[in-house]
Amino acid sequence: MRVLHQITEAVIGFNRWLILALEDGRIEEWQDDASEYNLISFSQTWGSTSLGFGGVGGQALTSAQTTIFTDDFHAVVFIGGAFAYSVKEPVKQFWLDVSNHRIADVATASRYQKKDK
């Protein structure tokens, strides 16, 4: 039941993120049809109770559901139902980490961003 709750929280958070990102211009568009984006969800173990967010947390291995919404150009990541980060045009390493169920924490997520030439 905890997993379903975390995925539900991620869906609610994604809808909020999408509305704000469209309003403030962080993204120009998102597929309107739900069949045009993917939802990927898996359990990931973190080294502390702060999950992938950093900061103060107990030093205990802690699992949380990672939920990712993607279309052709964006990936929006939630950890434990809470928004973690978004990536515009994710690089190959992002998809490799997703396939291995081991995504980066918030502090190192910039490595997934396509570098300007």
C-alpha positions, -999 to 999 in steps of 0.1 A, spaced: 0 0 0 29 24 7 42 20 -29 8 29 -43 6 60 -20 40 72 -31 31 68 -68 -2 86 -62 17 115 -45 40 116 -75 11 118 -99 -4 147 -79 30 164 -77 36 159 -114 3 177 -123 13 206 -100 48 208 -115 35 206 -151 11 235 -146 37 257 -130 64 248 -155 41 257 -184 31 289 -167 66 302 -160 81 290 -193 105 263 -180 89 241 -206 71 252 -237 47 222 -241 39 188 -228 20 161 -245 -17 165 -237 -26 129 -243 -17 106 -214 -7 79 -239 21 102 -251 41 101 -220 56 73 -199 54 66 -162 84 46 -148 84 35 -112 107 14 -91 120 10 -56 154 25 -49 175 22 -17 193 53 -4 221 56 21 201 77 45 166 86 55 169 119 36 166 97 4 180 115 -26 174 150 -12 205 155 9 205 174 42 201 159 76 189 123 77 195 92 98 222 70 86 201 40 77 195 23 44 161 35 33 140 24 3 116 47 -14 96 45 -46 111 65 -75 86 76 -101 96 93 -134 73 109 -159 88 113 -194 79 125 -229 102 129 -258 120 159 -243 117 159 -205 119 137 -175 104 147 -141 116 127 -111 99 121 -78 114 102 -49 91 89 -22 62 108 -38 80 142 -35 94 162 -65 131 158 -68 142 173 -101 134 177 -138 157 171 -167 153 187 -202 166 164 -229 181 138 -207 215 123 -218 221 86 -223 235 82 -187 200 91 -173 184 62 -192 211 38 -182 206 47 -146 169 44 -149 172 9 -164 195 0 -135 170 14 -110 197 37 -96 192 73 -104 213 102 -91 204 122 -60 193 159 -63 228 172 -57 243 153 -87 213 153 -111 228 180 -133 250 153 -149 218 142 -167 214 175 -184 224 179 -220 255 202 -222 253 232 -245 280 231 -272 
